[in-house]
Amino acid sequence: MSYIEIIRETEAEGILAEQYKRYGNPDGTVDNVLKVHSLNPESLEAHCALYIQSCHRPSPVSRAEREMIGVTVSRLNSCTYCQTHHAAGLERLLPADRKGVANQVFSNDLSGLSQREKAMIAYAILLTTDPSSVSQSSIDLMKDVGISDREILDIAQVTAYFAYANRIVLGLGATLELGEGEIGQVPEESRQ
């Protein structure tokens, strides 16, 4: 489950129990990526605030596009936990005629993506693998396909969030497990 002690849902009290209810899955389970913060509820709150802001709040970058970025960044960082979880979320968000795109992004086949999506993914790849090489020309490639400055900001934030989340998962040994809840669920806070 993790390399460090965690507090399970049935053992949580006070603020942590409230957070588990707020950020947990509809079935009452809490994802291990969140439970690894259980010894420090402020850390859990900060993680969830960043996640919700970057991945679920209103944005001109669609939820599906943000999940594509998350799957890509997680693949690059070899974070199977996040890659698997967010590919399932992506598949739920895609219309029926594009469901296969989730598997394509998961396996680094970008052939089914639009030019806009490809430009976002190219930027996310660069920011993940060689952040110091990002330049004005990197930004201009997105602008060339009609991506606005606000969208670029949100794309950078999603990319950075997944770099953070991948390191929490990998650095603390969070794993996907039976009983964790159905993968790709959305926390209660994000459904508002």
BALOBA-1460 file (C-alpha; in Angstrom, 3 decimals):
// residues 192
<rec num="1" residu="m" x="0.000" y="0.000" z="0.000"/>
<rec num="2" residu="s" x="2.830" y="2.434" z="0.885"/>
<rec num="3" residu="y" x="6.333" y="2.590" z="2.297"/>
<rec num="4" residu="i" x="5.192" y="4.660" z="5.279"/>
<rec num="5" residu="e" x="2.455" y="4.254" z="7.851"/>
<rec num="6" residu="i" x="-1.002" y="5.340" z="6.720"/>
<rec num="7" residu="i" x="-4.246" y="5.814" z="8.585"/>
<rec num="8" residu="r" x="-7.019" y="3.706" z="7.076"/>
<rec num="9" residu="e" x="-10.519" y="5.022" z="6.508"/>
<rec num="10" residu="t" x="-11.907" y="3.087" z="9.497"/>
<rec num="11" residu="e" x="-9.208" y="4.518" z="11.790"/>
<rec num="12" residu="a" x="-9.470" y="8.163" z="10.735"/>
<rec num="13" residu="e" x="-10.715" y="10.671" z="13.297"/>
<rec num="14" residu="g" x="-11.373" y="14.403" z="13.459"/>
<rec num="15" residu="i" x="-10.062" y="16.509" z="10.599"/>
<rec num="16" residu="l" x="-8.652" y="13.488" z="8.762"/>
<rec num="17" residu="a" x="-12.018" y="11.695" z="8.863"/>
<rec num="18" residu="e" x="-13.672" y="14.838" z="7.454"/>
<rec num="19" residu="q" x="-11.063" y="15.049" z="4.697"/>
<rec num="20" residu="y" x="-11.504" y="11.385" z="3.828"/>
<rec num="21" residu="k" x="-15.234" y="11.975" z="3.465"/>
<rec num="22" residu="r" x="-14.699" y="15.148" z="1.444"/>
<rec num="23" residu="y" x="-11.983" y="13.818" z="-0.868"/>
<rec num="24" residu="g" x="-12.810" y="10.114" z="-0.877"/>
<rec num="25" residu="n" x="-14.652" y="8.101" z="-3.479"/>
<rec num="26" residu="p" x="-18.438" y="7.764" z="-3.598"/>
<rec num="27" residu="d" x="-18.114" y="4.222" z="-2.192"/>
<rec num="28" residu="g" x="-16.325" y="5.511" z="0.944"/>
<rec num="29" residu="t" x="-12.835" y="4.378" z="-0.035"/>
<rec num="30" residu="v" x="-9.928" y="6.798" z="-0.237"/>
<rec num="31" residu="d" x="-7.266" y="6.499" z="-2.911"/>
<rec num="32" residu="n" x="-3.830" y="5.550" z="-1.629"/>
<rec num="33" residu="v" x="-2.295" y="8.649" z="-3.239"/>
<rec num="34" residu="l" x="-4.282" y="10.599" z="-0.638"/>
<rec num="35" residu="k" x="-3.888" y="8.198" z="2.280"/>
<rec num="36" residu="v" x="-0.090" y="8.568" z="2.117"/>
<rec num="37" residu="h" x="-0.697" y="12.103" z="3.451"/>
<rec num="38" residu="s" x="-2.731" y="10.831" z="6.408"/>
<rec num="39" residu="l" x="-0.063" y="11.549" z="9.012"/>
<rec num="40" residu="n" x="-0.233" y="15.240" z="8.021"/>
<rec num="41" residu="p" x="-3.781" y="16.458" z="7.232"/>
<rec num="42" residu="e" x="-2.443" y="19.851" z="6.111"/>
<rec num="43" residu="s" x="-0.398" y="18.083" z="3.443"/>
<rec num="44" residu="l" x="-3.497" y="16.167" z="2.339"/>
<rec num="45" residu="e" x="-5.474" y="19.420" z="2.151"/>
<rec num="46" residu="a" x="-2.762" y="21.121" z="0.082"/>
<rec num="47" residu="h" x="-2.492" y="18.161" z="-2.304"/>
<rec num="48" residu="c" x="-6.253" y="18.070" z="-2.832"/>
<rec num="49" residu="a" x="-6.501" y="21.832" z="-3.308"/>
<rec num="50" residu="l" x="-3.873" y="21.710" z="-6.052"/>
<rec num="51" residu="y" x="-5.475" y="18.647" z="-7.665"/>
<rec num="52" residu="i" x="-8.959" y="20.115" z="-7.694"/>
<rec num="53" residu="q" x="-7.783" y="23.495" z="-8.981"/>
<rec num="54" residu="s" x="-5.624" y="22.099" z="-11.756"/>
<rec num="55" residu="c" x="-7.793" y="19.176" z="-12.848"/>
<rec num="56" residu="h" x="-11.422" y="19.903" z="-11.971"/>
<rec num="57" residu="r" x="-12.200" y="23.612" z="-11.676"/>
<rec num="58" residu="p" x="-13.609" y="25.470" z="-14.693"/>
<rec num="59" residu="s" x="-10.995" y="26.015" z="-17.378"/>
<rec num="60" residu="p" x="-10.891" y="26.588" z="-21.128"/>
<rec num="61" residu="v" x="-8.827" y="23.366" z="-21.183"/>
<rec num="62" residu="s" x="-11.366" y="20.537" z="-21.075"/>
<rec num="63" residu="r" x="-11.319" y="17.898" z="-18.362"/>
<rec num="64" residu="a" x="-10.499" y="15.291" z="-21.030"/>
<rec num="65" residu="e" x="-7.542" y="17.349" z="-22.269"/>
<rec num="66" residu="r" x="-6.276" y="17.689" z="-18.694"/>
<rec num="67" residu="e" x="-6.549" y="13.912" z="-18.223"/>
<rec num="68" residu="m" x="-4.604" y="13.379" z="-21.480"/>
<rec num="69" residu="i" x="-1.840" y="15.526" z="-20.031"/>
<rec num="70" residu="g" x="-1.966" y="13.615" z="-16.740"/>
<rec num="71" residu="v" x="-1.720" y="10.235" z="-18.446"/>
<rec num="72" residu="t" x="1.181" y="11.456" z="-20.574"/>
<rec num="73" residu="v" x="3.161" y="12.970" z="-17.687"/>
<rec num="74" residu="s" x="2.555" y="9.874" z="-15.565"/>
<rec num="75" residu="r" x="3.729" y="7.607" z="-18.388"/>
<rec num="76" residu="l" x="6.906" y="9.659" z="-18.783"/>
<rec num="77" residu="n" x="7.552" y="9.455" z="-15.041"/>
<rec num="78" residu="s" x="6.825" y="5.686" z="-15.006"/>
<rec num="79" residu="c" x="4.027" y="6.240" z="-12.496"/>
<rec num="80" residu="t" x="1.749" y="3.320" z="-13.294"/>
<rec num="81" residu="y" x="-0.613" y="4.289" z="-10.459"/>
<rec num="82" residu="c" x="-1.467" y="7.713" z="-11.901"/>
<rec num="83" residu="q" x="-1.212" y="6.591" z="-15.520"/>
<rec num="84" residu="t" x="-3.750" y="3.810" z="-14.935"/>
<rec num="85" residu="h" x="-6.075" y="5.855" z="-12.723"/>
<rec num="86" residu="h" x="-6.220" y="8.839" z="-15.080"/>
<rec num="87" residu="a" x="-6.497" y="6.775" z="-18.263"/>
<rec num="88" residu="a" x="-9.671" y="5.306" z="-16.737"/>
<rec num="89" residu="g" x="-10.881" y="8.818" z="-15.937"/>
<rec num="90" residu="l" x="-10.063" y="9.948" z="-19.471"/>
<rec num="91" residu="e" x="-12.020" y="7.085" z="-20.962"/>
<rec num="92" residu="r" x="-15.066" y="8.072" z="-18.882"/>
<rec num="93" residu="l" x="-14.864" y="11.652" z="-20.151"/>
<rec num="94" residu="l" x="-14.498" y="10.882" z="-23.856"/>
<rec num="95" residu="p" x="-17.488" y="10.582" z="-26.164"/>
<rec num="96" residu="a" x="-18.271" y="7.071" z="-27.428"/>
<rec num="97" residu="d" x="-16.543" y="7.596" z="-30.776"/>
<rec num="98" residu="r" x="-13.265" y="8.582" z="-29.061"/>
<rec num="99" residu="k" x="-13.074" y="6.073" z="-26.185"/>
<rec num="100" residu="g" x="-10.064" y="4.396" z="-27.840"/>
<rec num="101" residu="v" x="-8.033" y="7.586" z="-27.426"/>
<rec num="102" residu="a" x="-7.573" y="6.780" z="-23.726"/>
<rec num="103" residu="n" x="-5.694" y="3.568" z="-24.593"/>
<rec num="104" residu="q" x="-3.761" y="5.362" z="-27.317"/>
<rec num="105" residu="v" x="-2.537" y="8.093" z="-24.953"/>
<rec num="106" residu="f" x="-1.768" y="5.434" z="-22.326"/>
<rec num="107" residu="s" x="0.516" y="3.654" z="-24.794"/>
<rec num="108" residu="n" x="2.033" y="6.814" z="-26.349"/>
<rec num="109" residu="d" x="0.111" y="6.585" z="-29.617"/>
<rec num="110" residu="l" x="-0.963" y="10.158" z="-30.315"/>
<rec num="111" residu="s" x="-2.343" y="9.468" z="-33.794"/>
<rec num="112" residu="g" x="-5.962" y="9.863" z="-32.648"/>
<rec num="113" residu="l" x="-5.427" y="13.332" z="-31.201"/>
<rec num="114" residu="s" x="-6.418" y="16.651" z="-32.734"/>
<rec num="115" residu="q" x="-3.726" y="19.210" z="-33.595"/>
<rec num="116" residu="r" x="-4.714" y="21.144" z="-30.456"/>
<rec num="117" residu="e" x="-4.337" y="18.031" z="-28.286"/>
<rec num="118" residu="k" x="-1.019" y="17.128" z="-29.913"/>
<rec num="119" residu="a" x="0.337" y="20.634" z="-29.228"/>
<rec num="120" residu="m" x="-0.697" y="20.397" z="-25.558"/>
<rec num="121" residu="i" x="0.879" y="16.968" z="-25.207"/>
<rec num="122" residu="a" x="4.099" y="18.065" z="-26.933"/>
<rec num="123" residu="y" x="4.421" y="20.937" z="-24.460"/>
<rec num="124" residu="a" x="3.657" y="18.661" z="-21.489"/>
<rec num="125" residu="i" x="6.306" y="16.210" z="-22.689"/>
<rec num="126" residu="l" x="8.903" y="18.977" z="-22.983"/>
<rec num="127" residu="l" x="8.019" y="20.497" z="-19.605"/>
<rec num="128" residu="t" x="8.251" y="17.047" z="-17.989"/>
<rec num="129" residu="t" x="11.416" y="15.763" z="-19.630"/>
<rec num="130" residu="d" x="13.470" y="18.922" z="-20.212"/>
<rec num="131" residu="p" x="11.880" y="21.886" z="-18.421"/>
<rec num="132" residu="s" x="14.859" y="24.205" z="-18.860"/>
<rec num="133" residu="s" x="14.485" y="23.956" z="-22.633"/>
<rec num="134" residu="v" x="10.973" y="25.456" z="-22.660"/>
<rec num="135" residu="s" x="11.170" y="28.729" z="-24.596"/>
<rec num="136" residu="q" x="8.959" y="31.266" z="-26.296"/>
<rec num="137" residu="s" x="8.977" y="29.076" z="-29.396"/>
<rec num="138" residu="s" x="7.546" y="26.206" z="-27.280"/>
<rec num="139" residu="i" x="4.673" y="28.485" z="-26.326"/>
<rec num="140" residu="d" x="4.260" y="29.794" z="-29.870"/>
<rec num="141" residu="l" x="3.698" y="26.243" z="-31.144"/>
<rec num="142" residu="m" x="0.600" y="26.077" z="-28.965"/>
<rec num="143" residu="k" x="-0.519" y="29.564" z="-29.942"/>
<rec num="144" residu="d" x="-0.187" y="28.567" z="-33.609"/>
<rec num="145" residu="v" x="-3.052" y="26.087" z="-33.155"/>
<rec num="146" residu="g" x="-5.232" y="28.602" z="-31.295"/>
<rec num="147" residu="i" x="-4.344" y="27.831" z="-27.672"/>
<rec num="148" residu="s" x="-4.718" y="30.975" z="-25.545"/>
<rec num="149" residu="d" x="-2.395" y="32.262" z="-22.838"/>
<rec num="150" residu="r" x="-4.934" y="31.266" z="-20.153"/>
<rec num="151" residu="e" x="-5.012" y="27.746" z="-21.574"/>
<rec num="152" residu="i" x="-1.201" y="27.621" z="-21.614"/>
<rec num="153" residu="l" x="-1.158" y="28.582" z="-17.939"/>
<rec num="154" residu="d" x="-3.630" y="25.798" z="-17.135"/>
<rec num="155" residu="i" x="-1.676" y="23.269" z="-19.229"/>
<rec num="156" residu="a" x="1.519" y="24.158" z="-17.342"/>
<rec num="157" residu="q" x="-0.301" y="23.815" z="-14.017"/>
<rec num="158" residu="v" x="-1.730" y="20.384" z="-14.881"/>
<rec num="159" residu="t" x="1.666" y="19.204" z="-16.084"/>
<rec num="160" residu="a" x="3.340" y="20.429" z="-12.900"/>
<rec num="161" residu="y" x="0.628" y="18.921" z="-10.695"/>
<rec num="162" residu="f" x="1.190" y="15.476" z="-12.197"/>
<rec num="163" residu="a" x="4.957" y="15.791" z="-11.789"/>
<rec num="164" residu="y" x="4.268" y="16.446" z="-8.094"/>
<rec num="165" residu="a" x="1.674" y="13.691" z="-7.716"/>
<rec num="166" residu="n" x="3.882" y="11.148" z="-9.489"/>
<rec num="167" residu="r" x="6.695" y="11.874" z="-7.056"/>
<rec num="168" residu="i" x="4.396" y="11.512" z="-4.041"/>
<rec num="169" residu="v" x="3.159" y="8.150" z="-5.362"/>
<rec num="170" residu="l" x="6.581" y="6.841" z="-6.368"/>
<rec num="171" residu="g" x="8.482" y="8.338" z="-3.447"/>
<rec num="172" residu="l" x="6.088" y="6.975" z="-0.823"/>
<rec num="173" residu="g" x="5.174" y="3.705" z="-2.531"/>
<rec num="174" residu="a" x="1.432" y="4.262" z="-3.025"/>
<rec num="175" residu="t" x="-0.069" y="1.416" z="-5.019"/>
<rec num="176" residu="l" x="-3.388" y="0.691" z="-6.699"/>
<rec num="177" residu="e" x="-5.095" y="-2.045" z="-4.707"/>
<rec num="178" residu="l" x="-8.301" y="-3.990" z="-4.622"/>
<rec num="179" residu="g" x="-10.676" y="-2.216" z="-2.298"/>
<rec num="180" residu="e" x="-9.234" y="1.211" z="-3.029"/>
<rec num="181" residu="g" x="-12.279" y="2.075" z="-5.081"/>
<rec num="182" residu="e" x="-13.023" y="2.015" z="-8.761"/>
<rec num="183" residu="i" x="-10.188" y="3.705" z="-10.614"/>
<rec num="184" residu="g" x="-10.890" y="7.013" z="-12.289"/>
<rec num="185" residu="q" x="-13.472" y="8.195" z="-9.742"/>
<rec num="186" residu="v" x="-13.843" y="11.869" z="-8.913"/>
<rec num="187" residu="p" x="-13.744" y="13.129" z="-5.306"/>
<rec num="188" residu="e" x="-16.931" y="14.658" z="-3.883"/>
<rec num="189" residu="e" x="-15.274" y="18.085" z="-3.782"/>
<rec num="190" residu="s" x="-14.752" y="17.932" z="-7.552"/>
<rec num="191" residu="r" x="-18.372" y="17.088" z="-8.279"/>
<rec num="192" residu="q" x="-19.676" y="20.452" z="-7.060"/>
